[in-house]
């Protein structure tokens, strides 16, 4: 099994920044992608950003230019740098992992999930 532990969430004012981290442990893969999703109250979980084993990354249109995803393969950790935060970014943010070389962006493509971390942006 894979364990994913997110950290870095909190309360921030609009326009501010936060950096989320997600550390993976347990079962190892020769290659894997990691992604971030978020879920606001009353809404479905939506894709935010993902990064492949080779370092290719992609983002949703709603965060493009404001959020950056990166990874440290030596630490099995993925990061989400969130800048210029808006009230609509308020949500629980989930980290996900999927073995392989692909760059999945749908939640049903990921087998492993963290417990989530709350991000609240006050306006």
SERO-487348 format. One record per residue: residue in three letters; x, y, z of N, C-alpha, C in turn. Coordinates in Angstrom, 2 decimals, always signed. Layout:
<recs>
{'ALA'; {X; Y; Z}; {X; Y; Z}; {X; Y; Z}}
...
</recs>
This chain:
<recs>
{'UNK'; {+0.83; -1.21; +0.00}; {+0.00; +0.00; +0.00}; {+0.86; +1.25; +0.00}}
{'UNK'; {+0.24; +2.33; -0.44}; {+0.90; +3.63; -0.48}; {+0.21; +4.55; +0.51}}
{'UNK'; {+1.01; +5.27; +1.28}; {+0.48; +6.29; +2.17}; {+0.90; +7.66; +1.65}}
{'UNK'; {-0.07; +8.56; +1.60}; {+0.18; +9.94; +1.17}; {-0.24; +10.87; +2.30}}
{'UNK'; {+0.66; +11.75; +2.67}; {+0.38; +12.67; +3.77}; {+0.59; +14.10; +3.29}}
{'UNK'; {-0.51; +14.86; +3.26}; {-0.43; +16.26; +2.85}; {-0.17; +17.16; +4.05}}
{'UNK'; {+0.42; +18.29; +3.78}; {+0.64; +19.30; +4.81}; {+0.74; +20.67; +4.14}}
{'UNK'; {+0.62; +21.71; +4.94}; {+0.80; +23.06; +4.42}; {-0.47; +23.87; +4.24}}
{'UNK'; {-1.60; +23.24; +4.46}; {-2.84; +23.99; +4.33}; {-3.02; +24.99; +5.46}}
{'UNK'; {-4.04; +25.85; +5.31}; {-4.29; +26.83; +6.37}; {-5.17; +27.95; +5.87}}
{'UNK'; {-5.19; +29.02; +6.64}; {-5.99; +30.19; +6.34}; {-5.07; +31.29; +5.81}}
{'UNK'; {-5.45; +31.88; +4.70}; {-4.65; +32.93; +4.09}; {-5.58; +33.98; +3.50}}
{'UNK'; {-5.11; +35.19; +3.44}; {-5.90; +36.25; +2.83}; {-5.81; +36.19; +1.31}}
{'UNK'; {-6.81; +36.69; +0.66}; {-6.81; +36.75; -0.80}; {-5.57; +37.51; -1.28}}
{'UNK'; {-4.95; +36.96; -2.31}; {-3.71; +37.52; -2.82}; {-2.47; +36.91; -2.22}}
{'UNK'; {-2.64; +36.16; -1.17}; {-1.51; +35.53; -0.49}; {-1.08; +34.24; -1.14}}
{'UNK'; {-0.14; +33.56; -0.47}; {+0.44; +32.33; -1.00}; {+0.48; +31.25; +0.06}}
{'UNK'; {+0.44; +30.02; -0.41}; {+0.64; +28.84; +0.43}; {+1.40; +27.81; -0.39}}
{'UNK'; {+2.14; +26.94; +0.30}; {+2.76; +25.82; -0.38}; {+2.32; +24.53; +0.31}}
{'UNK'; {+1.71; +23.68; -0.48}; {+1.30; +22.37; +0.01}; {+2.38; +21.34; -0.31}}
{'UNK'; {+2.52; +20.39; +0.59}; {+3.44; +19.28; +0.37}; {+2.69; +17.97; +0.51}}
{'UNK'; {+3.17; +16.97; -0.18}; {+2.59; +15.63; -0.06}; {+3.72; +14.62; -0.13}}
{'UNK'; {+3.90; +13.89; +0.95}; {+4.96; +12.89; +1.02}; {+4.37; +11.49; +0.86}}
{'UNK'; {+4.98; +10.72; -0.02}; {+4.55; +9.35; -0.27}; {+5.45; +8.36; +0.44}}
{'UNK'; {+4.86; +7.30; +0.96}; {+5.63; +6.24; +1.60}; {+4.92; +4.91; +1.39}}
{'UNK'; {+5.62; +3.84; +1.75}; {+5.03; +2.51; +1.60}; {+5.51; +1.84; +0.34}}
{'UNK'; {+4.59; +1.28; -0.42}; {+4.93; +0.58; -1.65}; {+5.67; +1.50; -2.61}}
{'UNK'; {+6.68; +0.97; -3.25}; {+7.46; +1.78; -4.18}; {+7.12; +1.39; -5.61}}
{'UNK'; {+7.23; +2.35; -6.50}; {+7.04; +2.16; -7.92}; {+8.32; +2.59; -8.63}}
{'UNK'; {+8.57; +1.98; -9.76}; {+9.73; +2.41; -10.54}; {+9.48; +3.77; -11.16}}
{'UNK'; {+8.23; +4.09; -11.42}; {+7.86; +5.41; -11.92}; {+6.42; +5.69; -11.51}}
{'UNK'; {+6.11; +6.94; -11.26}; {+4.74; +7.27; -10.87}; {+4.48; +8.75; -11.08}}
{'UNK'; {+3.24; +9.07; -11.30}; {+2.79; +10.46; -11.42}; {+2.13; +10.86; -10.11}}
{'UNK'; {+2.13; +12.14; -9.84}; {+1.44; +12.66; -8.66}; {+0.59; +13.85; -9.07}}
{'UNK'; {-0.53; +13.96; -8.43}; {-1.45; +15.03; -8.78}; {-2.09; +15.67; -7.56}}
{'UNK'; {-2.66; +16.83; -7.81}; {-3.43; +17.54; -6.79}; {-4.84; +17.76; -7.30}}
{'UNK'; {-5.79; +17.49; -6.43}; {-7.20; +17.75; -6.70}; {-7.74; +18.57; -5.54}}
{'UNK'; {-8.92; +19.15; -5.74}; {-9.54; +19.89; -4.64}; {-11.05; +19.70; -4.68}}
{'UNK'; {-11.62; +19.86; -3.50}; {-13.06; +19.70; -3.40}; {-13.62; +20.77; -2.47}}
{'UNK'; {-14.45; +21.62; -3.04}; {-15.12; +22.66; -2.25}; {-16.45; +22.10; -1.75}}
{'UNK'; {-17.00; +22.68; -0.69}; {-18.27; +22.19; -0.15}; {-19.37; +22.17; -1.21}}
{'UNK'; {-20.03; +21.04; -1.31}; {-21.13; +20.92; -2.25}; {-20.72; +20.73; -3.70}}
{'UNK'; {-19.42; +20.60; -3.95}; {-18.95; +20.44; -5.33}; {-18.19; +19.14; -5.47}}
{'UNK'; {-18.01; +18.72; -6.72}; {-17.25; +17.51; -6.99}; {-15.75; +17.80; -6.87}}
{'UNK'; {-15.01; +16.74; -6.63}; {-13.57; +16.86; -6.59}; {-13.07; +17.18; -8.00}}
{'UNK'; {-12.22; +18.20; -8.10}; {-11.75; +18.63; -9.41}; {-10.23; +18.62; -9.50}}
{'UNK'; {-9.76; +18.43; -10.72}; {-8.33; +18.41; -11.00}; {-7.73; +19.80; -10.83}}
{'UNK'; {-6.53; +19.83; -10.23}; {-5.80; +21.09; -10.08}; {-4.51; +21.05; -10.89}}
{'UNK'; {-3.66; +20.07; -10.64}; {-2.37; +19.99; -11.33}; {-1.82; +18.58; -11.18}}
{'UNK'; {-0.93; +18.21; -12.08}; {-0.29; +16.90; -12.02}; {+1.10; +16.98; -12.62}}
{'UNK'; {+1.96; +16.07; -12.19}; {+3.32; +16.01; -12.71}; {+3.70; +14.55; -12.91}}
{'UNK'; {+4.30; +14.28; -14.05}; {+4.68; +12.91; -14.38}; {+6.05; +12.57; -13.79}}
{'UNK'; {+6.40; +11.30; -13.93}; {+7.71; +10.87; -13.44}; {+8.85; +11.63; -14.12}}
{'UNK'; {+8.67; +11.94; -15.39}; {+9.72; +12.64; -16.16}; {+9.73; +14.14; -15.90}}
{'UNK'; {+8.71; +14.63; -15.19}; {+8.68; +16.05; -14.85}; {+7.73; +16.89; -15.67}}
{'UNK'; {+7.07; +16.26; -16.64}; {+6.04; +16.99; -17.40}; {+4.88; +17.32; -16.47}}
{'UNK'; {+4.39; +18.54; -16.58}; {+3.31; +18.95; -15.68}; {+2.19; +19.62; -16.46}}
{'UNK'; {+1.04; +19.65; -15.84}; {-0.11; +20.31; -16.43}; {-0.99; +20.85; -15.31}}
{'UNK'; {-1.83; +21.81; -15.65}; {-2.67; +22.48; -14.66}; {-4.08; +22.68; -15.23}}
{'UNK'; {-5.00; +22.90; -14.36}; {-6.32; +23.29; -14.82}; {-6.29; +24.76; -15.21}}
{'UNK'; {-7.21; +25.16; -16.05}; {-7.25; +26.55; -16.51}; {-7.48; +27.51; -15.34}}
{'UNK'; {-8.19; +27.05; -14.33}; {-8.53; +27.93; -13.21}; {-7.32; +28.32; -12.36}}
{'UNK'; {-6.24; +27.56; -12.45}; {-5.07; +27.87; -11.62}; {-3.83; +28.18; -12.46}}
{'UNK'; {-3.94; +28.05; -13.76}; {-2.78; +28.27; -14.63}; {-2.24; +29.69; -14.43}}
{'UNK'; {-0.92; +29.77; -14.27}; {-0.28; +31.06; -14.05}; {-0.20; +31.46; -12.59}}
{'UNK'; {-0.94; +30.77; -11.72}; {-0.92; +31.09; -10.29}; {-0.33; +29.94; -9.46}}
{'UNK'; {-0.59; +28.72; -9.85}; {-0.12; +27.55; -9.11}; {+1.00; +26.86; -9.89}}
{'UNK'; {+1.94; +26.31; -9.14}; {+3.04; +25.55; -9.74}; {+3.19; +24.23; -9.01}}
{'UNK'; {+3.30; +23.15; -9.77}; {+3.54; +21.83; -9.18}; {+4.98; +21.42; -9.43}}
{'UNK'; {+5.58; +20.82; -8.43}; {+6.95; +20.34; -8.57}; {+7.11; +19.09; -7.71}}
{'UNK'; {+8.19; +18.37; -7.92}; {+8.41; +17.16; -7.14}; {+9.88; +17.00; -6.83}}
{'UNK'; {+10.14; +16.33; -5.72}; {+11.49; +15.92; -5.34}; {+11.47; +14.41; -5.29}}
{'UNK'; {+12.02; +13.78; -6.32}; {+11.96; +12.32; -6.39}; {+12.79; +11.67; -5.31}}
{'UNK'; {+13.81; +12.36; -4.82}; {+14.64; +11.77; -3.75}; {+13.87; +11.70; -2.44}}
{'UNK'; {+12.88; +12.57; -2.28}; {+12.08; +12.60; -1.06}; {+10.68; +12.03; -1.27}}
{'UNK'; {+10.38; +11.56; -2.47}; {+9.04; +11.06; -2.79}; {+7.97; +12.08; -2.40}}
{'UNK'; {+8.23; +13.33; -2.72}; {+7.36; +14.42; -2.29}; {+6.98; +15.28; -3.48}}
{'UNK'; {+5.74; +15.71; -3.49}; {+5.26; +16.64; -4.49}; {+4.80; +17.90; -3.78}}
{'UNK'; {+4.97; +19.03; -4.45}; {+4.63; +20.31; -3.87}; {+3.64; +21.04; -4.77}}
{'UNK'; {+2.82; +21.87; -4.16}; {+1.92; +22.74; -4.92}; {+2.11; +24.15; -4.37}}
{'UNK'; {+2.78; +24.98; -5.14}; {+2.96; +26.37; -4.76}; {+1.77; +27.15; -5.29}}
{'UNK'; {+1.05; +27.78; -4.37}; {-0.17; +28.50; -4.75}; {+0.02; +29.98; -4.47}}
{'UNK'; {+0.00; +30.77; -5.52}; {+0.17; +32.22; -5.41}; {-1.11; +32.93; -5.85}}
{'UNK'; {-1.22; +34.20; -5.49}; {-2.37; +35.01; -5.89}; {-3.68; +34.29; -5.58}}
{'UNK'; {-3.77; +33.79; -4.38}; {-4.94; +32.99; -4.01}; {-6.21; +33.82; -4.01}}
{'UNK'; {-7.30; +33.15; -4.41}; {-8.61; +33.78; -4.48}; {-9.57; +33.01; -3.55}}
{'UNK'; {-10.66; +33.66; -3.23}; {-11.63; +33.01; -2.34}; {-12.15; +31.72; -2.96}}
{'UNK'; {-12.24; +31.69; -4.28}; {-12.74; +30.48; -4.95}; {-11.75; +29.33; -4.92}}
{'UNK'; {-10.54; +29.56; -4.42}; {-9.58; +28.47; -4.24}; {-9.82; +27.73; -2.92}}
{'UNK'; {-10.73; +28.23; -2.11}; {-11.03; +27.58; -0.84}; {-11.58; +26.18; -1.09}}
{'UNK'; {-10.94; +25.19; -0.49}; {-11.33; +23.79; -0.69}; {-10.44; +22.90; +0.16}}
{'UNK'; {-10.80; +21.63; +0.22}; {-9.89; +20.62; +0.73}; {-9.06; +20.14; -0.45}}
{'UNK'; {-7.76; +20.17; -0.28}; {-6.84; +19.78; -1.33}; {-6.32; +18.37; -1.07}}
{'UNK'; {-6.41; +17.53; -2.10}; {-6.01; +16.14; -1.99}; {-4.84; +15.85; -2.92}}
{'UNK'; {-3.92; +15.08; -2.40}; {-2.80; +14.58; -3.18}; {-3.15; +13.18; -3.68}}
{'UNK'; {-2.68; +12.84; -4.88}; {-2.95; +11.52; -5.43}; {-1.71; +11.00; -6.14}}
{'UNK'; {-1.62; +9.67; -6.22}; {-0.46; +9.02; -6.86}; {-0.93; +7.88; -7.74}}
{'UNK'; {-0.28; +7.74; -8.87}; {-0.58; +6.64; -9.77}; {+0.71; +6.13; -10.38}}
{'UNK'; {+0.96; +4.84; -10.32}; {+2.16; +4.26; -10.90}; {+2.16; +4.35; -12.41}}
{'UNK'; {+3.35; +4.48; -12.99}; {+3.48; +4.51; -14.44}; {+4.10; +5.78; -14.95}}
{'UNK'; {+4.18; +5.86; -16.28}; {+4.83; +6.99; -16.93}; {+3.85; +8.05; -17.43}}
{'UNK'; {+2.57; +7.75; -17.35}; {+1.58; +8.66; -17.90}; {+1.40; +9.88; -17.03}}
{'UNK'; {+0.60; +10.84; -17.50}; {+0.27; +12.05; -16.75}; {-1.25; +12.12; -16.61}}
{'UNK'; {-1.79; +11.39; -15.66}; {-3.25; +11.35; -15.52}; {-3.81; +12.65; -14.95}}
{'UNK'; {-5.00; +13.04; -15.44}; {-5.64; +14.25; -14.95}; {-7.06; +13.99; -14.43}}
{'UNK'; {-7.55; +12.76; -14.59}; {-8.89; +12.44; -14.08}; {-8.76; +11.73; -12.75}}
{'UNK'; {-9.69; +12.01; -11.84}; {-9.58; +11.41; -10.52}; {-9.72; +9.89; -10.56}}
{'UNK'; {-10.45; +9.37; -11.56}; {-10.60; +7.91; -11.62}; {-9.35; +7.22; -12.17}}
{'UNK'; {-8.34; +7.98; -12.54}; {-7.08; +7.41; -13.01}; {-6.09; +7.19; -11.87}}
{'UNK'; {-6.42; +7.68; -10.70}; {-5.51; +7.58; -9.56}; {-6.00; +6.52; -8.58}}
{'UNK'; {-5.08; +5.70; -8.11}; {-5.43; +4.63; -7.18}; {-5.20; +5.02; -5.72}}
{'UNK'; {-4.31; +5.95; -5.47}; {-3.92; +6.27; -4.09}; {-4.18; +7.74; -3.80}}
{'UNK'; {-4.73; +7.98; -2.60}; {-5.14; +9.32; -2.21}; {-4.70; +9.63; -0.78}}
{'UNK'; {-4.40; +10.91; -0.55}; {-4.15; +11.37; +0.81}; {-5.45; +11.73; +1.50}}
{'UNK'; {-5.33; +12.16; +2.75}; {-6.52; +12.45; +3.54}; {-7.04; +13.86; +3.32}}
{'UNK'; {-6.25; +14.70; +2.67}; {-6.66; +16.06; +2.36}; {-6.18; +17.07; +3.37}}
{'UNK'; {-6.03; +18.30; +2.90}; {-5.65; +19.40; +3.77}; {-6.50; +20.62; +3.39}}
{'UNK'; {-7.00; +21.30; +4.39}; {-7.93; +22.41; +4.15}; {-7.16; +23.68; +3.79}}
{'UNK'; {-7.61; +24.32; +2.73}; {-7.11; +25.65; +2.35}; {-8.30; +26.60; +2.37}}
{'UNK'; {-8.18; +27.66; +3.15}; {-9.24; +28.65; +3.24}; {-8.67; +30.02; +2.90}}
{'UNK'; {-9.28; +30.65; +1.91}; {-8.83; +31.97; +1.46}; {-9.90; +32.98; +1.84}}
{'UNK'; {-9.53; +33.93; +2.66}; {-10.49; +34.94; +3.10}; {-10.39; +36.17; +2.21}}
{'UNK'; {-11.54; +36.71; +1.89}; {-11.56; +37.88; +0.99}; {-11.68; +39.17; +1.77}}
</recs>
